[in-house]
Amino acid sequence: MKTQSEAKGLKPGNYVVIDNEPCKVLRVSTSKPGKHGSAKARIEAMGLIDGKRREIVKPGGAMIDIPIIEKIKAQVLSVSGDSVQLMDLQDYSTFECTVPEELRGQLTGGQEVVYWKVMGRKVLVG
């Protein structure tokens, strides 16, 4: 699910969709309008799922996609290497996620964690 916002209205910490990937905005710089053109917004962002840096340049008034992020609690059922099996605490469905680098070795069975459901994918955040 997505919504839209003007490119010039983004701030660091906001979320944006670049190359059909949800990203967190790191920096936004805007140029002044020229003699024959409009102001441009240069957006630098980091992918939420893959961690890759992305950059996009758009006219300041252009509409840009913003992902809708659902923050949901889950319980850890089992940990196997860099994969974890979780149970959603709202609908009790089970699924697997990869464990982010910062959480490796810290997860145990029965522990409650938060995951994000963004653009049809599930991401474990802590």
C-alpha positions as CSV (number, residue, x, y, z in Angstrom):
1,M,0.0,0.0,0.0
2,K,1.2,3.5,-0.9
3,T,0.2,7.1,-0.6
4,Q,1.7,10.2,-2.2
5,S,3.4,13.4,-1.2
6,E,5.3,16.3,-2.9
7,A,9.0,15.6,-3.3
8,K,10.1,19.0,-1.8
9,G,8.1,18.3,1.4
10,L,10.2,15.2,2.4
11,K,12.5,15.4,5.3
12,P,15.2,13.1,6.7
13,G,13.6,10.2,8.6
14,N,10.5,10.1,6.3
15,Y,9.9,7.1,4.1
16,V,9.7,7.0,0.3
17,V,9.5,4.4,-2.5
18,I,12.5,4.4,-5.0
19,D,12.8,1.8,-7.7
20,N,9.7,0.0,-6.2
21,E,11.6,-0.5,-2.9
22,P,10.6,1.1,0.5
23,C,13.4,3.4,1.7
24,K,14.2,5.7,4.6
25,V,15.1,9.3,3.5
26,L,18.7,10.2,4.6
27,R,19.0,13.6,2.9
28,V,16.9,16.0,0.8
29,S,18.5,18.9,-1.1
30,T,16.6,21.3,-3.3
31,S,18.0,23.6,-6.0
32,K,16.7,27.0,-7.0
33,P,14.4,27.3,-10.0
34,G,16.3,28.3,-13.1
35,K,15.4,30.5,-16.0
36,H,13.5,27.8,-17.9
37,G,12.8,25.2,-15.3
38,S,11.4,24.4,-11.9
39,A,13.2,23.7,-8.6
40,K,14.6,20.1,-8.3
41,A,14.6,17.9,-5.2
42,R,17.5,15.4,-4.8
43,I,16.5,12.6,-2.4
44,E,19.1,10.2,-1.0
45,A,17.6,7.2,0.8
46,M,18.5,3.8,2.3
47,G,16.5,0.7,1.5
48,L,14.5,-0.8,4.4
49,I,14.7,-4.4,3.3
50,D,18.0,-4.6,1.4
51,G,20.0,-1.8,3.0
52,K,21.1,-0.3,-0.4
53,R,21.6,3.4,-0.9
54,R,19.4,4.9,-3.5
55,E,19.1,8.4,-5.0
56,I,16.4,10.1,-7.1
57,V,16.0,13.6,-8.6
58,K,12.5,14.9,-9.2
59,P,10.9,18.3,-9.8
60,G,10.1,19.9,-6.4
61,G,6.3,19.8,-7.0
62,A,6.3,16.2,-8.4
63,M,4.3,13.7,-6.4
64,I,6.3,10.8,-5.1
65,D,5.1,7.5,-3.5
66,I,5.2,7.0,0.3
67,P,4.9,3.5,1.6
68,I,2.3,2.7,4.4
69,I,4.1,0.8,7.1
70,E,2.2,-1.3,9.6
71,K,4.0,-2.0,12.9
72,I,2.9,-5.3,14.3
73,K,3.9,-7.4,17.4
74,A,4.9,-11.0,17.0
75,Q,6.3,-13.8,19.2
76,V,9.5,-15.7,18.3
77,L,8.7,-19.4,17.8
78,S,12.2,-20.6,16.8
79,V,15.6,-19.3,15.6
80,S,17.6,-21.1,13.0
81,G,20.8,-19.4,11.9
82,D,19.9,-16.1,10.2
83,S,16.2,-17.1,9.9
84,V,13.5,-16.8,12.6
85,Q,10.0,-18.2,12.7
86,L,7.4,-15.7,14.1
87,M,3.8,-15.8,15.1
88,D,1.7,-12.7,14.5
89,L,0.0,-11.7,17.8
90,Q,-3.1,-10.2,16.0
91,D,-4.1,-13.1,13.7
92,Y,-1.8,-15.9,15.0
93,S,-0.4,-16.6,11.6
94,T,3.2,-17.9,11.4
95,F,5.9,-16.9,8.9
96,E,9.6,-16.7,8.5
97,C,11.9,-13.6,8.4
98,T,15.6,-13.1,8.1
99,V,17.3,-11.7,11.2
100,P,18.9,-8.3,10.8
101,E,22.6,-8.0,11.7
102,E,22.0,-6.0,14.9
103,L,19.7,-8.7,16.3
104,R,21.7,-11.8,15.6
105,G,22.3,-13.9,18.7
106,Q,19.8,-11.8,20.8
107,L,16.6,-13.6,19.9
108,T,15.1,-16.5,21.9
109,G,11.9,-18.5,21.7
110,G,8.9,-16.9,23.4
111,Q,10.3,-13.4,23.1
112,E,8.1,-10.6,21.7
113,V,9.4,-8.5,18.8
114,V,8.1,-5.9,16.4
115,Y,8.0,-6.4,12.6
116,W,6.9,-4.1,9.8
117,K,4.5,-5.0,7.1
118,V,5.4,-2.8,4.2
119,M,4.4,-3.2,0.5
120,G,3.4,-6.8,1.0
121,R,6.7,-7.8,2.7
122,K,7.5,-8.4,6.3
123,V,10.7,-7.0,7.9
124,L,11.9,-7.8,11.5
125,V,13.0,-4.6,13.2
126,G,13.4,-5.5,16.9
